[in-house]
């Protein structure tokens, strides 16, 4: 089972009682047993034990979602850690209206029971992540009203699972979509954390300048300043469930960029981010695998900010320290 210290940390943040600790550090290294097999090396590279792991469940069909969940959760039982999990709101061929009407309730009852049985009763669930983008079956611009209804319905089903202590993340992606994320808010009662996925990429020519780029990341539509304001307005803690710097096949990623790492670290500490999860993985559309030596300046910056033996806080700067062994 997930250790009680992690749950207490979440409860304190969600209830508004700050524990004044470093943001919890997660990583994505791949699905299930593939990811598990890479964690020890990653921890050796960064010089500390992770606080948690990120993973996703399949979206191809309800059968594949449940079978993938069963397999992946079984893999992670051999390396018990807190988990942040991307959970499909619907699968390929599904309908947000049908989800809102309860047509898929049984699938989520099974998933909730599986999470509890496999030791993830306190999992952080990124339900319908990146819903404001156009690349997942649950993309909200198809039917914004149905998205909210589906989100509320599924959260209700998951929370009805005996023994659960799930934490639900409402998780748009930065600077994307034809519908403003705030117009897709499902309600304070069904959200525990507000997350934003944030990658070092841009299609603006002027963002070739890293200083200009960072200002755009702060002030752009649905960027970091928006996240801070929106989370404060709803009194919810912040998470950065995916982030990284790397390369894209279309050349719109900024590769080895230590300034991005330092800026993100400072921003996360200044805004009491509960957890962040680095995308140390080579995906078809984005490669930010810093631990393999592809981005040496990025890795050095990450280790300086988050690795073992990071410097203690200085008076007045707001940095808070958690031991290199994590919160457990």
Secondary structure, DSSP 8 states (H G I E B T S, - for coil): ---HHHHHHHHHHHHT-------EEEEE--SHHHHHHHHHHHHHHHTS--SEEEEE---S-HHHHHHHHHHHHHHHHTT--EEEEEE-SS-TT--HHHHHTTTTHHHHHHHHHHHHHTT-TT-EEEETTTTTSSSSTT-GGG-HHHHHHHHHHHHHHHHTSTT---EEEEEEETT--SS-GGGG---GGG-SEEEEEEEEB---GGGGSHHHHHHHHHHSTTSHHHHHHHHHHHT-EEEEEEEEE-B-TTS-B--S-HHHHHHHHHHHHHTT-SEEEEE-SB-SS-B--GGGTSSHHHHHHHHHHHSTT-----TTS------TT---
